[in-house]
């Protein structure tokens, strides 16, 4: 070992510059040693902390391996082979944790503690002695400066002795502190070597002891167990490789298709549409109001369940009810310049839901599925067959057939059902029982109008003038009777009484007309020209052709209106602006009927005089939120009132026979149970002599 440099103690009293220079070298060495010791101690404390963390981690690992058996896996519990293996490993890890705990304790005693003691004892002692040495040196310098300032004249022996004594004490204190400081610096050169070797020696011995105990404990008894676990892992790995290969082949097959399937609405030009669906599921955009004029669209997952439309947010376990589809209506709408929007309206018309599909096929299939569900097809024994039959009927009816013989085969069944439909025939000819040919009802190729294109006319308020009209015809001006008329006062009073009686009769008829103001919420399906109004079969044929054309040509949009039935007219009113879209005089309506199978369908024939003297006939088809029988009954009652206005006795009989509601208006239909044997069929109530 090379010789160690040291400070000479004999030079401490002289404190020469050479000694001070050598002292600064030792001090620099001590400072470097202190800095390195701190860094080494931090590293060893990190090793000790990691070993402690290893103890806690192995303990937690053992607990987690035992907890595998208690896990409630969604796809079922793990197999027993894995559970037993993990339990064995948990015991091994627990025993290994004991060894880790012993190693951590040994590292703390033989690695960390010696280095801490070296820093706190040796290095701290050197730093303290350095401070004392500097303090004593400064005191010696001050005392020597005071002694040097003693005057040579008028020497004071007493003062000189005191200062000399002070100098001697400071020099002795400096000499003592320098000796202690030099000794500590010299000893530090030896202690730093042992201080660096002891901690790493303790670390190495602890690791060797740990590994030796672990080998003795696990090597022999675990050889067979580890071999079996390795075999099990290899077997599972083989199964994984086989499954991965199968999934790779499936993935290639799925990706081998056209890239067009990733494009929204890729088959818009020629979509393959299934119109026989009785259930449907997929993502739609739902429109929601966030303010008075602001709306938001949210993409949600919708699916049908029975007669309900369900909605489910992404991440939810189950969906919630959003709309009851029984007897609801669905139609295409234009909404905020978005494509493929459709609206579902409840039977009472009070609530609606606007949805947007991703593509044309989804858009049309959703509308067809909701239409099928709205008819309650899902309640039948074979709903798929019923849906197919209904759609096949629509397919057959879309194209007008000029040959009655060909069409008769497809319409025999429907004609028998139509004969039982609720209807009204104002003028029933003798040959009405014979089934007319279709060409006699509607000309082949007759165009169908699917929207109301007539110009709307607003209500004309007859009382908007500055002058109020008296309903009794009396003038506000006083009667200016001349002297000549005074002689015939008696005659005038008689005429006045007769005039008032006539006005009262007119007023009574006016009040009677106001009693019949029935409002219905309807949707316009279509209208077309017809050739006859002598049978209600023309209405049923118009219904069939309008519905078939809408189904085939994918026309789902319908105009919603308020149908006002009075004793004078029949009006279609815009529900938002209250503007009259179209109005018909009740006397021009010659036929009206409600469909028996679809009770919400109603139609009527209007006879319109032309300037040439001829008459044009048009059939109008509507869909109501209520039963069509009620609309037919309202029209029939209006015709009876119009006819009764010409006969006072018939008017009195009508007012006594028709019940009134609490607010004084006519009760159009009595709500009776279908099982009530005393209920009167609506067909009889609809027939009229008018």
BAVOKE-372146 format. One record per residue (C-alpha): residue number from 1; x, y, z. Coordinates in steps of 0.05 Angstrom, whole numbers, plus 32768, in hexadecimal, padded with zeros to 4 digits. Layout:
N
<NUM <X Y Z>>
...
***
This chain:
690
<1 <8000 8000 8000>>
<2 <801E 8044 7FEE>>
<3 <8032 8075 8024>>
<4 <7FFE 80A5 803C>>
<5 <800B 80EE 803D>>
<6 <8001 810F 8080>>
<7 <8006 8151 80A4>>
<8 <8042 8159 80D4>>
<9 <802B 8169 8119>>
<10 <806C 818C 8129>>
<11 <805B 81C2 80F7>>
<12 <8018 81D2 8118>>
<13 <8033 8205 8149>>
<14 <805B 822B 8115>>
<15 <8020 822C 80E4>>
<16 <804D 823D 80AA>>
<17 <8031 824C 8064>>
<18 <804C 8209 804B>>
<19 <8024 81E6 8081>>
<20 <7FE6 820D 8071>>
<21 <7FEE 81FC 8027>>
<22 <7FF4 81B2 8037>>
<23 <7FB8 81B9 8065>>
<24 <7F8D 81D5 802C>>
<25 <7F9D 8196 8003>>
<26 <7F85 8169 803B>>
<27 <7F46 8194 8043>>
<28 <7F37 818F 7FF8>>
<29 <7F3F 8143 7FFC>>
<30 <7F10 8140 8038>>
<31 <7EDC 816A 8013>>
<32 <7EDF 813B 7FD6>>
<33 <7ED8 80FF 8004>>
<34 <7E9C 811D 8026>>
<35 <7E78 812A 7FE3>>
<36 <7E87 80E4 7FC9>>
<37 <7E71 80C4 800A>>
<38 <7E2E 80E7 8006>>
<39 <7E23 80CF 7FBF>>
<40 <7E37 8088 7FD1>>
<41 <7E09 8088 800D>>
<42 <7DCE 809E 7FE2>>
<43 <7DDB 8065 7FB1>>
<44 <7DE0 8032 7FE9>>
<45 <7DA1 804C 8009>>
<46 <7D7F 8044 7FC6>>
<47 <7D96 7FFB 7FC3>>
<48 <7D7C 7FF1 8009>>
<49 <7D3A 8012 7FF7>>
<50 <7D33 7FE7 7FB9>>
<51 <7D3F 7FA9 7FE4>>
<52 <7D09 7FC0 8014>>
<53 <7CDA 7FCC 7FD9>>
<54 <7CEB 7F87 7FC1>>
<55 <7CD5 7F6B 8004>>
<56 <7C92 7F90 7FFF>>
<57 <7C8A 7F7E 7FB5>>
<58 <7C96 7F34 7FC0>>
<59 <7C65 7F34 7FFA>>
<60 <7C31 7F56 7FCF>>
<61 <7C40 7F26 7F95>>
<62 <7C32 7EEB 7FC2>>
<63 <7BEF 7F09 7FD6>>
<64 <7BDC 7F18 7F8E>>
<65 <7BEC 7ED1 7F78>>
<66 <7BBE 7EB6 7FAE>>
<67 <7B87 7EE8 7F9A>>
<68 <7B82 7ECB 7F53>>
<69 <7B53 7E95 7F6C>>
<70 <7B23 7EC9 7F88>>
<71 <7B1D 7EF2 7F49>>
<72 <7AD8 7EF5 7F29>>
<73 <7AEA 7EF2 7EDF>>
<74 <7AB3 7F06 7EAF>>
<75 <7AC3 7ECB 7E82>>
<76 <7AC8 7E99 7EBA>>
<77 <7AFC 7E86 7EED>>
<78 <7B42 7E71 7EDB>>
<79 <7B51 7E27 7ED3>>
<80 <7B65 7DFF 7F10>>
<81 <7BAA 7DEE 7EF5>>
<82 <7BBE 7E38 7EF3>>
<83 <7BA0 7E45 7F38>>
<84 <7BC7 7E0C 7F5A>>
<85 <7C08 7E22 7F37>>
<86 <7BFF 7E6A 7F4E>>
<87 <7BF1 7E53 7F95>>
<88 <7C32 7E2C 7F96>>
<89 <7C58 7E68 7F7A>>
<90 <7C39 7E94 7FAF>>
<91 <7C56 7E68 7FE6>>
<92 <7C9A 7E69 7FC4>>
<93 <7C98 7EB5 7FBD>>
<94 <7C84 7EBB 8006>>
<95 <7CC1 7E92 801B>>
<96 <7CEC 7EBB 7FED>>
<97 <7CD2 7EF9 800E>>
<98 <7CF0 7EE1 8050>>
<99 <7D35 7EDF 802F>>
<100 <7D2B 7F24 8011>>
<101 <7D1A 7F3F 8056>>
<102 <7D5A 7F21 8074>>
<103 <7D83 7F3E 803A>>
<104 <7D65 7F84 8046>>
<105 <7D77 7F80 808F>>
<106 <7DBE 7F6A 807F>>
<107 <7DC6 7FA3 804D>>
<108 <7DB0 7FD5 8080>>
<109 <7DE2 7FBB 80B5>>
<110 <7E1F 7FAD 808A>>
<111 <7E19 7FDE 8050>>
<112 <7DF3 801C 8062>>
<113 <7E03 8023 80AC>>
<114 <7E50 8023 80A6>>
<115 <7E4F 8059 8072>>
<116 <7E20 8083 809C>>
<117 <7E4D 807C 80D8>>
<118 <7E8A 8090 80AF>>
<119 <7E66 80CF 8096>>
<120 <7E49 80E3 80D9>>
<121 <7E87 80D3 8103>>
<122 <7EC6 80DE 80DA>>
<123 <7EB1 8111 80A6>>
<124 <7E88 8139 80D7>>
<125 <7EC1 8139 8109>>
<126 <7EF2 8154 80D4>>
<127 <7EC1 818B 80C2>>
<128 <7EB8 819F 810B>>
<129 <7F02 81A0 8119>>
<130 <7F0D 81CB 80DC>>
<131 <7EDD 81FF 80F7>>
<132 <7EFF 81FF 813B>>
<133 <7F43 8206 811A>>
<134 <7F2E 8242 80F2>>
<135 <7F0E 8263 812E>>
<136 <7F4D 8259 8159>>
<137 <7F7A 8273 8121>>
<138 <7F50 82B2 811B>>
<139 <7F53 82BF 8166>>
<140 <7F9F 82B6 8165>>
<141 <7FA5 82E9 812C>>
<142 <7F7B 831C 8152>>
<143 <7FA3 8314 8193>>
<144 <7FE6 831C 816D>>
<145 <7FCC 835B 814C>>
<146 <7FBA 8378 8190>>
<147 <7FFE 8366 81AC>>
<148 <8021 8386 8171>>
<149 <7FFE 83C8 817D>>
<150 <801C 83D2 81C4>>
<151 <8041 8416 81C7>>
<152 <808B 8417 81D5>>
<153 <8086 8456 8200>>
<154 <8065 8458 8243>>
<155 <8064 840E 8246>>
<156 <8030 83F1 8275>>
<157 <8048 83B0 8291>>
<158 <8004 839C 82A9>>
<159 <7FE3 83A5 8265>>
<160 <801E 8384 8242>>
<161 <8018 8347 826F>>
<162 <7FCD 8340 8262>>
<163 <7FD5 8343 8217>>
<164 <800F 8313 8218>>
<165 <7FE5 82E3 8241>>
<166 <7FAC 82E9 820E>>
<167 <7FDC 82DB 81D5>>
<168 <7FF7 829D 81F8>>
<169 <7FB1 8282 8204>>
<170 <7F9C 828D 81BB>>
<171 <7FDC 826D 81A2>>
<172 <7FD2 8230 81CF>>
<173 <7F8A 8229 81B8>>
<174 <7F9F 822D 816F>>
<175 <7FD6 81FA 817A>>
<176 <7FA6 81C9 819B>>
<177 <7F70 81D0 8165>>
<178 <7FA3 81C9 812E>>
<179 <7FBF 8189 814C>>
<180 <7F79 816A 8151>>
<181 <7F68 8181 810B>>
<182 <7FA8 8165 80EE>>
<183 <7F9F 8122 8111>>
<184 <7F58 811C 80F7>>
<185 <7F6E 812B 80AF>>
<186 <7FA6 80F9 80B4>>
<187 <7F78 80C2 80CF>>
<188 <7F44 80D1 8099>>
<189 <7F74 80B8 8063>>
<190 <7F70 8072 8082>>
<191 <7F27 8073 8096>>
<192 <7F0E 8086 8050>>
<193 <7F2B 8045 8035>>
<194 <7F08 8018 8066>>
<195 <7EC9 8042 8062>>
<196 <7EC4 8033 8016>>
<197 <7ED2 7FE9 801C>>
<198 <7EA5 7FD5 8058>>
<199 <7E61 7FE6 8038>>
<200 <7E6E 7FC3 7FF7>>
<201 <7E89 7F87 801C>>
<202 <7E49 7F83 8045>>
<203 <7E1E 7F89 8006>>
<204 <7E44 7F50 7FE4>>
<205 <7E41 7F22 8020>>
<206 <7DF6 7F2F 8028>>
<207 <7DE8 7F1E 7FDF>>
<208 <7E11 7EDF 7FE2>>
<209 <7DED 7EC8 8021>>
<210 <7DAA 7ED8 8000>>
<211 <7DBA 7EB1 7FC1>>
<212 <7DD7 7E77 7FE8>>
<213 <7D9A 7E70 8014>>
<214 <7D6C 7E76 7FD7>>
<215 <7D92 7E40 7FB2>>
<216 <7D90 7E11 7FEE>>
<217 <7D46 7E1E 7FF8>>
<218 <7D29 7E1A 7FB1>>
<219 <7D5A 7DFB 7F80>>
<220 <7D4E 7DB1 7F8F>>
<221 <7D05 7DAE 7FA2>>
<222 <7CED 7DDB 7F6A>>
<223 <7D10 7DBB 7F2E>>
<224 <7CD6 7D8C 7F1E>>
<225 <7CA1 7DC0 7F2B>>
<226 <7CC3 7DF3 7EFE>>
<227 <7CC9 7DC0 7EC7>>
<228 <7C7E 7DB1 7EC9>>
<229 <7C6D 7DFB 7EC8>>
<230 <7C9B 7E04 7E8C>>
<231 <7C76 7DCC 7E67>>
<232 <7C33 7DEB 7E77>>
<233 <7C4A 7E2E 7E5D>>
<234 <7C63 7E0F 7E1C>>
<235 <7C20 7DEC 7E13>>
<236 <7BF9 7E2C 7E1D>>
<237 <7C28 7E50 7DEE>>
<238 <7C1A 7E1C 7DB9>>
<239 <7BCF 7E26 7DC1>>
<240 <7BDA 7E71 7DBD>>
<241 <7C01 7E6B 7D7C>>
<242 <7BC9 7E40 7D5D>>
<243 <7B94 7E72 7D73>>
<244 <7BBE 7EAC 7D59>>
<245 <7BC4 7E8A 7D15>>
<246 <7B79 7E7F 7D12>>
<247 <7B6D 7EC8 7D24>>
<248 <7B9F 7EDE 7CF0>>
<249 <7B7B 7EB7 7CBA>>
<250 <7B38 7ED4 7CD0>>
<251 <7B55 7F1A 7CD0>>
<252 <7B6E 7F10 7C89>>
<253 <7B2A 7EF8 7C72>>
<254 <7B08 7F34 7C92>>
<255 <7B3A 7F65 7C74>>
<256 <7B37 7F45 7C2F>>
<257 <7AF5 7F68 7C1F>>
<258 <7AED 7FA9 7BFB>>
<259 <7B02 7FE9 7C1C>>
<260 <7ABE 8005 7C0B>>
<261 <7AA1 7FE7 7C4B>>
<262 <7AC7 801A 7C73>>
<263 <7AA8 8054 7C4D>>
<264 <7A66 806E 7C69>>
<265 <7A2C 8065 7C3A>>
<266 <7A57 803F 7C08>>
<267 <7A1A 801C 7BE8>>
<268 <79EE 805A 7BE2>>
<269 <79E5 8050 7B97>>
<270 <79C9 8009 7B9C>>
<271 <79BF 7FF5 7BE5>>
<272 <79A6 7FB0 7BF6>>
<273 <796C 7FBF 7C26>>
<274 <7949 7F8D 7C51>>
<275 <7902 7FA6 7C5B>>
<276 <78EB 7F6B 7C84>>
<277 <7911 7F7C 7CC4>>
<278 <78EC 7F77 7D05>>
<279 <7929 7F8A 7D2F>>
<280 <7963 7FB8 7D21>>
<281 <79A2 7FD0 7D45>>
<282 <79DA 8001 7D35>>
<283 <79F7 8046 7D42>>
<284 <79CC 8084 7D34>>
<285 <79D3 80CE 7D40>>
<286 <799D 80E9 7D6F>>
<287 <7988 8131 7D6E>>
<288 <797F 8153 7DB2>>
<289 <796C 819A 7DC4>>
<290 <799D 81C0 7DF1>>
<291 <7979 8202 7DF0>>
<292 <7941 8229 7DCF>>
<293 <7962 8227 7D8B>>
<294 <79A1 81FD 7D94>>
<295 <79A6 81B2 7D89>>
<296 <79DB 817C 7D90>>
<297 <79E4 8139 7D6E>>
<298 <79FE 80FD 7D95>>
<299 <7A14 80BB 7D77>>
<300 <79F4 8082 7D9E>>
<301 <79E5 8039 7D95>>
<302 <799C 8029 7D88>>
<303 <7979 7FE6 7D86>>
<304 <7931 7FCC 7D85>>
<305 <7917 7F9D 7DBA>>
<306 <78D0 7F86 7DAF>>
<307 <78A7 7FC5 7DA2>>
<308 <78DA 7FF4 7DC2>>
<309 <7914 801D 7DA8>>
<310 <794E 8018 7DD8>>
<311 <798B 8046 7DDE>>
<312 <79CE 8035 7DFC>>
<313 <7A0B 8061 7E07>>
<314 <7A50 8046 7DF8>>
<315 <7A6B 8022 7E36>>
<316 <7A27 8016 7E55>>
<317 <7A14 7FCE 7E67>>
<318 <79CB 7FD4 7E53>>
<319 <79A0 8004 7E2B>>
<320 <7963 802C 7E3F>>
<321 <791F 8037 7E20>>
<322 <791B 8075 7DF3>>
<323 <78DC 806B 7DCA>>
<324 <78A0 803C 7DC9>>
<325 <7898 8028 7D80>>
<326 <7852 800A 7D83>>
<327 <7823 8032 7D55>>
<328 <7858 8068 7D4B>>
<329 <7866 8088 7D08>>
<330 <78A9 8091 7CE5>>
<331 <78BA 80BF 7CAC>>
<332 <78F5 80DE 7C8A>>
<333 <7904 8127 7C9C>>
<334 <7933 815E 7C89>>
<335 <7959 8174 7CC7>>
<336 <7992 81A7 7CCB>>
<337 <79AA 8196 7C85>>
<338 <79BC 814F 7C9A>>
<339 <79B2 8111 7C70>>
<340 <798C 80D2 7C81>>
<341 <7963 80F0 7CB9>>
<342 <7921 80D2 7CCF>>
<343 <78EE 80E2 7D05>>
<344 <78C8 80B2 7D33>>
<345 <7887 80CF 7D4D>>
<346 <785D 80B3 7D86>>
<347 <7815 809F 7D78>>
<348 <77FA 80DD 7D9B>>
<349 <7829 810A 7D74>>
<350 <7843 812C 7DB3>>
<351 <788A 8111 7DB2>>
<352 <78BA 8104 7D79>>
<353 <7901 80ED 7D71>>
<354 <7930 8101 7D38>>
<355 <7968 80D1 7D25>>
<356 <799D 80CF 7CEF>>
<357 <79B8 8090 7CCE>>
<358 <79FE 8087 7CB3>>
<359 <79EB 8071 7C6D>>
<360 <79B0 8066 7C3E>>
<361 <79A9 801C 7C4C>>
<362 <79A8 8026 7C97>>
<363 <7979 8060 7C8F>>
<364 <7946 8039 7C67>>
<365 <794C 7FF9 7C90>>
<366 <7940 8020 7CD1>>
<367 <7901 803F 7CB4>>
<368 <78E8 7FFC 7C9A>>
<369 <78F7 7FD9 7CDC>>
<370 <78D4 800E 7D05>>
<371 <7898 800B 7CD6>>
<372 <7894 7FC0 7CDE>>
<373 <789A 7FC5 7D2A>>
<374 <7866 7FFD 7D2C>>
<375 <7834 7FCD 7D0C>>
<376 <7842 7F9D 7D47>>
<377 <7859 7F66 7D17>>
<378 <7889 7F4D 7D4D>>
<379 <784D 7F34 7D75>>
<380 <7838 7F02 7D3F>>
<381 <784C 7EB9 7D3F>>
<382 <787A 7EC1 7D03>>
<383 <788D 7F0B 7CFF>>
<384 <78C1 7F00 7CC7>>
<385 <788D 7EE0 7C9A>>
<386 <785A 7F18 7CA8>>
<387 <788D 7F4E 7C98>>
<388 <78A0 7F2B 7C57>>
<389 <7857 7F24 7C43>>
<390 <7848 7F6D 7C50>>
<391 <7884 7F85 7C29>>
<392 <7875 7F55 7BEF>>
<393 <782F 7F73 7BEC>>
<394 <784D 7FB8 7BE7>>
<395 <787C 7FA1 7BB0>>
<396 <7843 7F85 7B87>>
<397 <781A 7FC4 7B8F>>
<398 <784D 7FF7 7B7A>>
<399 <7845 7FF0 7B2E>>
<400 <77FE 7FFB 7B13>>
<401 <77E6 7FBD 7AED>>
<402 <77BD 7FCC 7AB0>>
<403 <77A0 7F86 7AAB>>
<404 <776B 7F7A 7ADF>>
<405 <7771 7F2E 7AD7>>
<406 <77B9 7F2F 7AEF>>
<407 <77AC 7F5E 7B28>>
<408 <776E 7F39 7B3F>>
<409 <7799 7EFF 7B57>>
<410 <77C0 7F2B 7B87>>
<411 <7786 7F56 7B9F>>
<412 <774F 7F22 7BAD>>
<413 <7764 7F1B 7BF6>>
<414 <776C 7F66 7C01>>
<415 <7729 7F74 7BE0>>
<416 <7706 7F46 7C10>>
<417 <7726 7F6A 7C4B>>
<418 <7716 7FAF 7C2E>>
<419 <76CC 7F9C 7C2B>>
<420 <76CC 7F99 7C76>>
<421 <76EF 7FDD 7C7F>>
<422 <76CB 8017 7CA0>>
<423 <76B1 8044 7C68>>
<424 <767D 8076 7C52>>
<425 <7659 8078 7C10>>
<426 <7631 80B6 7C05>>
<427 <760D 809E 7BC6>>
<428 <7609 8051 7BC4>>
<429 <75F4 8038 7B7F>>
<430 <75CF 7FF8 7B74>>
<431 <760C 7FD5 7B55>>
<432 <763A 7FE8 7B8F>>
<433 <763E 7FA0 7BA7>>
<434 <7663 7F8C 7B68>>
<435 <76AF 7F90 7B6E>>
<436 <76C7 7FC6 7B3C>>
<437 <7704 7FBB 7B12>>
<438 <7743 7FE1 7B26>>
<439 <7747 8004 7AE3>>
<440 <7701 8020 7AF1>>
<441 <7719 803E 7B33>>
<442 <775D 805C 7B22>>
<443 <777C 8063 7ADE>>
<444 <77BE 803C 7AD6>>
<445 <77FC 8066 7ADC>>
<446 <77D8 809E 7B03>>
<447 <780D 80CA 7B24>>
<448 <780E 80CE 7B70>>
<449 <7819 810F 7B95>>
<450 <783E 8104 7BD7>>
<451 <783B 814A 7BF3>>
<452 <780A 8184 7BF7>>
<453 <7821 81B4 7BC2>>
<454 <77E3 81E0 7BBE>>
<455 <77F0 8228 7BD6>>
<456 <77E0 8231 7C1F>>
<457 <77AB 8265 7C31>>
<458 <77A6 8285 7C74>>
<459 <7766 828B 7C9B>>
<460 <7740 82C8 7C86>>
<461 <7726 82EB 7CC3>>
<462 <76E5 830A 7CAF>>
<463 <76E3 8336 7CEC>>
<464 <7724 835C 7CE4>>
<465 <7703 839C 7CCC>>
<466 <76FE 83DA 7CF5>>
<467 <76B5 83CE 7CFD>>
<468 <7699 8394 7D24>>
<469 <7662 836D 7D01>>
<470 <7625 835E 7D2B>>
<471 <7610 8315 7D22>>
<472 <75C7 8328 7D27>>
<473 <75CC 835C 7CEF>>
<474 <75BB 8397 7D1B>>
<475 <75DB 83DA 7D0B>>
<476 <75FB 8407 7D3E>>
<477 <75D8 8443 7D20>>
<478 <7597 8454 7D3F>>
<479 <7558 8447 7D16>>
<480 <7544 8486 7CF4>>
<481 <74FA 8480 7CF0>>
<482 <74D4 84B5 7CCD>>
<483 <7491 84CD 7CE2>>
<484 <7470 84A5 7CAA>>
<485 <748D 8463 7CC3>>
<486 <7474 8470 7D09>>
<487 <742F 8463 7CF2>>
<488 <7444 841C 7CDD>>
<489 <7469 840B 7D1E>>
<490 <7440 83CE 7D2A>>
<491 <7452 83B2 7CE7>>
<492 <749C 83C0 7CF2>>
<493 <749C 839C 7D35>>
<494 <747E 835E 7D14>>
<495 <74B4 835F 7CDE>>
<496 <74EA 8369 7D13>>
<497 <74D2 832C 7D3B>>
<498 <74D4 8301 7CFD>>
<499 <751A 831A 7CEC>>
<500 <7534 8309 7D31>>
<501 <7516 82C4 7D2D>>
<502 <7539 82B8 7CEB>>
<503 <757B 82D3 7D06>>
<504 <7575 82A7 7D43>>
<505 <756C 826A 7D16>>
<506 <75AA 827E 7CEE>>
<507 <75D1 8288 7D2E>>
<508 <75BB 8244 7D47>>
<509 <75D5 8224 7D08>>
<510 <7616 824B 7D10>>
<511 <761F 8232 7D58>>
<512 <760F 81EB 7D41>>
<513 <7646 81EF 7D0D>>
<514 <7677 8207 7D41>>
<515 <7668 81CB 7D6C>>
<516 <7689 819E 7D38>>
<517 <76D1 81B4 7D36>>
<518 <76FA 8175 7D3D>>
<519 <7746 8177 7D37>>
<520 <7770 813B 7D23>>
<521 <77BC 8134 7D1A>>
<522 <77C8 8114 7CD6>>
<523 <7800 810A 7CA3>>
<524 <77F5 8112 7C59>>
<525 <7808 80D2 7C34>>
<526 <77F3 80E2 7BED>>
<527 <77BC 80F3 7BBC>>
<528 <77AB 80DD 7B76>>
<529 <7775 80E5 7B42>>
<530 <773E 80B0 7B40>>
<531 <7709 809F 7B0D>>
<532 <76CC 8093 7B3A>>
<533 <76AF 80A3 7B7E>>
<534 <7676 8070 7B7E>>
<535 <769A 803E 7BAA>>
<536 <76CA 8040 7BE5>>
<537 <76F7 800E 7BC1>>
<538 <7716 8049 7B9D>>
<539 <7730 8062 7BE1>>
<540 <774D 801E 7BF3>>
<541 <776F 8018 7BAF>>
<542 <778C 805F 7BB8>>
<543 <77A6 804C 7BFD>>
<544 <77C7 800E 7BE1>>
<545 <77E9 8031 7BA7>>
<546 <7800 806C 7BD2>>
<547 <781E 8041 7C09>>
<548 <783E 8011 7BD6>>
<549 <785E 804A 7BB0>>
<550 <7879 8069 7BF0>>
<551 <7897 8026 7C06>>
<552 <78B7 8015 7BC3>>
<553 <78D2 805A 7BB3>>
<554 <78EA 8065 7BFB>>
<555 <78BF 80A3 7C06>>
<556 <78B7 80A6 7C52>>
<557 <78AF 80F1 7C5A>>
<558 <7868 8106 7C6E>>
<559 <784B 814B 7C7B>>
<560 <7829 8150 7CBF>>
<561 <77EA 817B 7CC3>>
<562 <77AE 8188 7CEF>>
<563 <776E 8170 7CCF>>
<564 <7733 819D 7CE2>>
<565 <76EE 817F 7CD6>>
<566 <76B2 81AD 7CD9>>
<567 <766B 81AA 7CBD>>
<568 <7681 81D5 7C83>>
<569 <76C7 81C0 7C6F>>
<570 <7702 8194 7C7A>>
<571 <7745 81B8 7C82>>
<572 <778E 81A5 7C87>>
<573 <77B2 81D8 7CB3>>
<574 <77FD 81E2 7CBE>>
<575 <7808 81D3 7D08>>
<576 <783F 8207 7D10>>
<577 <7825 8243 7CE8>>
<578 <77DA 8233 7CEC>>
<579 <77D6 8240 7CA1>>
<580 <77A3 8219 7C79>>
<581 <77C8 81EB 7C49>>
<582 <778A 81D3 7C25>>
<583 <773F 81D5 7C31>>
<584 <7705 81AC 7C15>>
<585 <76BB 81BB 7C1A>>
<586 <7698 8183 7C3E>>
<587 <7663 817E 7C09>>
<588 <769A 816E 7BD5>>
<589 <76B2 8131 7BFD>>
<590 <768C 80F7 7BDD>>
<591 <76B0 80BB 7BFB>>
<592 <76D8 80AF 7C3A>>
<593 <76F0 806F 7C5D>>
<594 <7720 8055 7C91>>
<595 <774C 8018 7C87>>
<596 <7739 7FDC 7CB2>>
<597 <777D 7FBC 7CBA>>
<598 <77A5 7FFC 7CC3>>
<599 <7774 8024 7CED>>
<600 <779C 8064 7CE6>>
<601 <7793 8069 7C9A>>
<602 <7759 8093 7C80>>
<603 <7748 80AD 7C3B>>
<604 <7713 80D5 7C17>>
<605 <76FF 80E8 7BD0>>
<606 <76F4 8131 7BBD>>
<607 <76C9 8146 7B82>>
<608 <76E0 8189 7B67>>
<609 <76B8 81AE 7B31>>
<610 <76E1 81C8 7AF6>>
<611 <76D6 8205 7ACA>>
<612 <76C4 81D9 7A8F>>
<613 <7688 81BD 7AB5>>
<614 <76A7 8179 7AC3>>
<615 <76BC 815F 7B07>>
<616 <7700 8145 7B1D>>
<617 <7708 810F 7B52>>
<618 <7744 8109 7B80>>
<619 <7752 80D8 7BB8>>
<620 <777A 80F0 7BF6>>
<621 <779B 80BF 7C26>>
<622 <77AE 80D4 7C6E>>
<623 <77CD 80B2 7CAA>>
<624 <77B0 80C7 7CED>>
<625 <77CC 80C1 7D34>>
<626 <7787 80A8 7D49>>
<627 <7757 8077 7D29>>
<628 <773F 8089 7CE4>>
<629 <76F8 8076 7CF8>>
<630 <76F4 80B5 7D23>>
<631 <7705 80E1 7CE7>>
<632 <76D0 80BD 7CBD>>
<633 <769D 80C6 7CF5>>
<634 <76AE 8111 7CF9>>
<635 <76A5 8119 7CAE>>
<636 <7663 80F2 7CB0>>
<637 <764A 811C 7CEA>>
<638 <765D 815C 7CC5>>
<639 <7634 8145 7C88>>
<640 <75F9 8135 7CB4>>
<641 <75FC 817A 7CD4>>
<642 <7600 819A 7C8F>>
<643 <75C3 8173 7C79>>
<644 <759D 8181 7CB9>>
<645 <75A6 81CB 7CB1>>
<646 <7572 81C9 7C79>>
<647 <753E 81A5 7CA5>>
<648 <752E 81C0 7CEB>>
<649 <750F 817F 7D01>>
<650 <754C 8157 7CEB>>
<651 <7579 8189 7D0E>>
<652 <7554 8183 7D4F>>
<653 <7555 8137 7D4A>>
<654 <75A0 8138 7D3C>>
<655 <75AF 8164 7D78>>
<656 <7587 8136 7DA5>>
<657 <75A6 80F6 7D8A>>
<658 <75F0 8109 7D8C>>
<659 <760E 810E 7DD2>>
<660 <7634 814D 7DE6>>
<661 <7675 8151 7E0E>>
<662 <767F 817A 7E4D>>
<663 <7695 81B7 7E24>>
<664 <7656 81B3 7DF8>>
<665 <7674 8193 7DBA>>
<666 <765F 8154 7D96>>
<667 <767D 8112 7DB0>>
<668 <7697 80F3 7D6F>>
<669 <76A4 80AC 7D87>>
<670 <7691 8087 7DC6>>
<671 <76CD 8063 7DE3>>
<672 <76B5 801B 7DEA>>
<673 <76DA 7FDB 7DF6>>
<674 <76E5 7FAC 7DBD>>
<675 <76C8 7F74 7DE6>>
<676 <7687 7F9A 7DF4>>
<677 <764F 7F77 7DCD>>
<678 <7624 7FB6 7DCE>>
<679 <7657 7FDF 7DA9>>
<680 <763D 7FFA 7D67>>
<681 <766A 7FEF 7D2A>>
<682 <7685 802F 7D0D>>
<683 <766C 801D 7CC8>>
<684 <7624 802A 7CDC>>
<685 <7636 806B 7CFD>>
<686 <7659 8083 7CBF>>
<687 <761F 8077 7C8F>>
<688 <75F7 80B6 7C81>>
<689 <75BC 80CB 7C57>>
<690 <75DE 810C 7C45>>
***
